Amino acid sequence: MKVPVMLSRRGEISVRRVRSLLTVLELNSFTQAAEELGLTQPAISQHVTQLEKQLGFTLLVRDREGLRLSPAGSSLLPGLRRLVAGNEAIVDQLASLSLGTEQILRVASVASFAAMFIGPAFHALRPRFPNHVLDIVEIDSEETFQLVRSNEIDFGISSVFVPSPGLLFELLCQDGACVVLSTSHPLAARSELADEEVLAEPFIRFPSGTTSGNWLAMMSERSGLQPRTVVEVRQLMTGCQLAQQNIGLTVVPEIAARSCPLPGLAVIPLRDGLPPRKLGVVTSEFHQPSQFETAVLSELRAMTLPPEGK
């Protein structure tokens, strides 16, 4: 059994080497990675070799389909990506600070919530905080909790919160499922749609683990039907644009549909309800919010929470 090399402070991982590895993986080519990064092909190869030697594992293997990660490389991939992303974030933040920025508020959020609420909240506060910058990462997964714990972000907006030591969750709003389809689709004139009608049509599927993916699984289970998937997408806007082009229809949260008000797109509720998506703010119980962060959160509460007594 191979024993991994224990890294000392002198052997801290090079962001440059990791970036070369990730670019090779993304483009499936050392030559194209070199062109992308403005380096020579031997330099890219040397970066990958040096990284593998330092870590004590083979990271890239080649088979008939091209380059792919080894099992060890796959295990390390999330951390390596965070390393590069963190370095890029620092560079961006330094650029902002050098231009007179007082503070950078770091937030991870569901994309639709960021568009519908965080953006307007930030805009409303600009007169009070003219030299503050908002840094948004659009994710909705357990990675949000890790970022909050490690203080890489100030707060997160999530729909997948599970009670966890050291983390606090405050519900802000919830929304239900709706069907998004082209106004030229034969079903677009309906006031509501049943599971069977939706699943009989060409379907634009979002990944398992997302709210849309989970709702689709529930619809399939209770109807006994499988969707006729024609496209799989990961980005909300892409899915809505494909529905707009009448390639298929899809099921998304109401706030997500409202955040993509494309012409020629119809939004219709499901006849049989599904469990609502609950959106809330995730913070660390040890985190001390700044005045700017407190103001943003207050603005978000005012925009999302119903008045008391209603």
C-alpha positions in Angstrom: 0.0 0.0 0.0 1.4 3.4 -1.0 1.8 5.9 1.9 1.0 9.4 0.9 3.6 12.1 1.4 2.9 14.3 4.4 3.1 17.9 3.3 5.2 20.3 5.3 4.8 24.1 5.2 7.6 24.1 2.7 5.6 21.7 0.5 2.4 23.7 0.3 0.5 23.0 -2.8 1.1 25.3 -5.8 -2.0 26.9 -7.2 -0.2 27.2 -10.5 0.3 23.4 -10.7 -3.3 22.7 -9.7 -4.6 25.2 -12.3 -2.6 23.3 -15.0 -4.0 20.0 -13.8 -7.6 21.3 -13.9 -7.2 22.9 -17.3 -5.8 19.6 -18.7 -8.8 17.8 -17.3 -11.3 20.3 -18.6 -9.8 20.4 -22.2 -8.7 16.7 -22.2 -5.4 17.8 -23.7 -2.0 19.0 -22.5 -1.5 21.0 -25.7 -4.8 22.8 -25.5 -4.2 23.5 -21.8 -0.9 25.0 -22.6 -2.5 27.3 -25.2 -5.3 28.3 -22.8 -2.8 29.2 -20.0 -0.2 30.8 -22.3 2.5 28.2 -21.4 4.4 25.5 -23.2 3.2 21.9 -23.3 6.3 20.7 -21.5 5.7 23.2 -18.7 2.1 21.9 -18.3 3.4 18.3 -18.2 6.0 19.3 -15.6 3.4 21.0 -13.4 1.2 17.8 -13.3 4.2 15.6 -12.7 5.5 17.8 -9.9 2.0 17.9 -8.3 1.7 14.1 -8.5 5.2 13.7 -7.0 4.4 16.1 -4.2 1.1 14.4 -3.3 2.4 10.9 -3.7 -0.4 9.8 -6.0 -1.1 9.5 -9.7 -3.7 12.0 -10.5 -4.3 11.7 -14.3 -4.6 8.4 -16.3 -5.1 7.9 -20.0 -7.5 5.4 -21.5 -9.3 4.9 -24.8 -11.6 7.9 -24.1 -8.6 10.2 -23.3 -7.5 11.7 -20.0 -9.4 11.2 -16.8 -8.8 11.4 -13.1 -7.5 8.5 -11.0 -9.5 7.5 -8.0 -7.2 9.5 -5.8 -7.5 12.5 -8.2 -11.3 12.3 -8.0 -11.2 12.3 -4.2 -9.0 15.4 -4.2 -10.9 17.2 -7.0 -13.3 19.3 -4.9 -10.4 20.5 -2.7 -8.2 21.3 -5.6 -11.0 23.3 -7.2 -11.6 25.2 -4.0 -7.8 26.0 -3.8 -7.8 27.6 -7.3 -11.1 29.4 -6.7 -9.9 30.7 -3.3 -6.8 32.1 -4.9 -8.8 33.8 -7.7 -11.1 35.2 -5.1 -8.2 36.7 -3.2 -6.8 38.3 -6.4 -10.2 39.7 -7.2 -10.7 41.1 -3.7 -7.2 42.7 -3.7 -8.1 44.4 -6.9 -11.3 45.7 -5.3 -9.6 46.8 -2.1 -6.9 48.7 -4.1 -9.7 50.8 -5.6 -11.0 52.0 -2.3 -13.5 49.2 -1.4 -14.2 49.3 2.4 -15.6 45.8 2.7 -16.4 42.7 0.6 -19.5 40.8 1.7 -19.2 37.2 0.7 -22.4 35.2 0.1 -23.3 31.8 -1.4 -26.9 31.6 -2.7 -29.4 29.8 -4.7 -29.2 31.6 -8.1 -32.9 32.6 -8.3 -32.9 34.0 -4.8 -29.7 36.0 -5.6 -31.4 37.5 -8.7 -34.8 38.2 -7.1 -33.8 39.4 -3.6 -30.0 39.8 -2.9 -29.4 42.0 -6.0 -32.3 44.4 -5.1 -31.4 44.5 -1.4 -27.8 45.4 -2.3 -29.0 48.1 -4.7 -31.3 49.6 -2.1 -28.3 49.9 0.3 -25.8 51.4 -2.1 -26.5 55.0 -1.0 -25.6 54.0 2.6 -22.7 51.8 1.7 -21.2 53.2 -1.5 -17.8 51.7 -1.1 -18.9 48.1 -0.3 -18.7 45.2 -2.8 -20.9 42.1 -3.0 -19.3 38.8 -3.8 -21.8 36.1 -4.7 -21.2 32.4 -5.4 -24.2 30.7 -6.9 -24.6 27.2 -5.3 -27.3 25.3 -3.4 -25.7 22.3 -1.8 -24.0 21.1 1.4 -20.9 22.9 0.2 -22.6 26.1 1.5 -22.4 24.8 5.0 -18.6 24.0 4.6 -18.0 27.5 3.3 -19.9 29.1 6.3 -18.0 26.9 8.8 -14.6 27.8 7.3 -15.5 31.5 7.2 -15.0 31.6 3.5 -18.4 33.3 3.2 -20.3 35.5 5.6 -23.6 33.8 5.1 -25.4 31.4 2.7 -28.9 31.2 1.3 -29.9 27.5 1.0 -32.8 25.2 0.5 -31.1 22.0 1.6 -30.2 22.8 5.2 -29.8 20.0 7.7 -29.4 20.8 11.4 -25.7 20.9 12.1 -23.6 21.8 15.1 -22.3 25.4 15.0 -24.7 26.5 12.2 -27.9 28.5 12.4 -30.8 28.5 9.9 -33.4 31.2 9.6 -36.3 30.6 7.2 -37.0 33.5 4.9 -39.5 32.2 2.4 -40.8 29.2 0.6 -42.2 28.5 -2.9 -43.9 25.7 -4.7 -43.5 23.9 -8.0 -44.6 25.2 -11.4 -44.3 24.0 -15.0 -42.4 26.2 -17.4 -43.0 25.8 -21.1 -43.2 27.8 -24.3 -46.4 29.9 -25.0 -46.6 28.1 -28.3 -46.9 24.7 -26.5 -50.4 23.1 -26.8 -50.6 22.9 -22.9 -49.7 26.6 -22.5 -53.4 27.7 -22.3 -54.1 25.4 -19.3 -54.7 26.8 -15.9 -53.1 23.8 -14.2 -51.4 20.6 -15.2 -51.4 17.0 -13.8 -48.3 14.9 -13.4 -49.3 12.6 -16.2 -49.7 15.4 -18.6 -46.3 16.9 -17.8 -44.5 13.5 -17.9 -46.0 12.7 -21.2 -44.2 15.6 -22.9 -40.5 16.0 -23.8 -38.8 16.9 -20.5 -35.9 19.2 -19.6 -34.3 17.6 -16.6 -32.3 19.2 -13.8 -29.8 17.1 -11.8 -30.8 14.8 -8.9 -30.3 16.5 -5.6 -31.7 19.8 -6.8 -35.2 20.9 -5.8 -36.4 20.4 -9.4 -34.8 17.0 -9.6 -36.3 15.9 -6.3 -39.8 17.1 -7.3 -39.5 15.2 -10.6 -38.7 12.0 -8.7 -41.8 12.5 -6.5 -44.0 13.1 -9.6 -42.7 9.9 -11.2 -43.2 7.9 -8.0 -46.8 9.0 -7.5 -47.8 8.7 -11.1 -45.9 5.6 -12.0 -44.5 7.3 -15.1 -40.9 8.2 -16.1 -40.1 11.5 -17.8 -39.3 11.6 -21.5 -36.0 13.4 -21.0 -34.6 15.2 -24.1 -32.1 17.5 -22.4 -30.2 17.5 -19.1 -29.2 20.9 -17.8 -27.5 22.4 -14.7 -28.1 26.1 -15.2 -31.6 27.5 -14.5 -31.4 30.1 -17.3 -30.4 27.5 -19.9 -33.3 25.3 -18.9 -35.8 28.1 -19.3 -34.3 29.2 -22.6 -34.7 25.7 -23.9 -38.3 25.6 -22.7 -38.8 29.0 -24.4 -37.6 27.4 -27.7 -40.2 24.6 -27.2 -37.6 21.9 -27.0 -39.4 20.6 -23.9 -41.0 21.6 -20.6 -39.6 21.5 -17.1 -40.6 21.9 -13.4 -38.9 24.5 -11.3 -39.6 26.5 -8.1 -41.9 29.5 -8.5 -39.1 32.0 -7.5 -36.8 30.4 -10.1 -39.5 30.9 -12.8 -40.0 34.5 -11.7 -36.3 35.2 -11.9 -36.3 34.2 -15.6 -39.1 36.4 -17.1 -38.3 35.5 -20.8 -40.8 36.5 -23.5 -42.7 33.6 -24.9 -42.4 31.6 -21.6 -45.5 30.4 -19.8 -45.7 29.4 -16.1 -48.4 27.0 -15.0 -49.0 25.5 -11.5 -49.2 21.8 -10.9 -52.7 20.5 -10.1 -51.4 18.2 -7.3 -49.1 20.1 -5.0 -45.5 19.1 -4.0 -43.7 19.9 -0.7 -42.6 23.5 -0.9 -39.0 24.6 -1.2 -37.9 26.3 2.0 -35.2 29.0 1.5 -33.3 30.5 4.5 -30.1 32.1 5.6 -27.3 29.9 7.0 -24.8 31.5 9.4 -22.2 30.4 11.9 -23.1 30.9 15.5 -19.6 32.2 16.0 -19.7 34.8 13.2 -19.8 38.5 14.1 -21.7 40.3 11.3 -20.6 43.7 10.1 -22.9 46.7 9.9 -23.2 46.2 6.2 -24.0 42.5 6.5 -26.6 43.2 9.2 -28.2 45.8 6.9 -28.3 43.3 3.9 -30.0 40.6 6.1 -32.5 43.1 7.4 -33.4 44.2 3.9 -33.8 40.5 2.9 -36.1 39.8 5.8 -38.2 42.9 4.8 -38.5 41.6 1.3 -39.3 38.0 2.0 -40.9 37.5 5.4 -44.7 38.2 5.6 -45.8 41.0 8.0 -46.5 39.8 11.6 -50.1 38.6 12.0 -50.5 37.5 8.4 
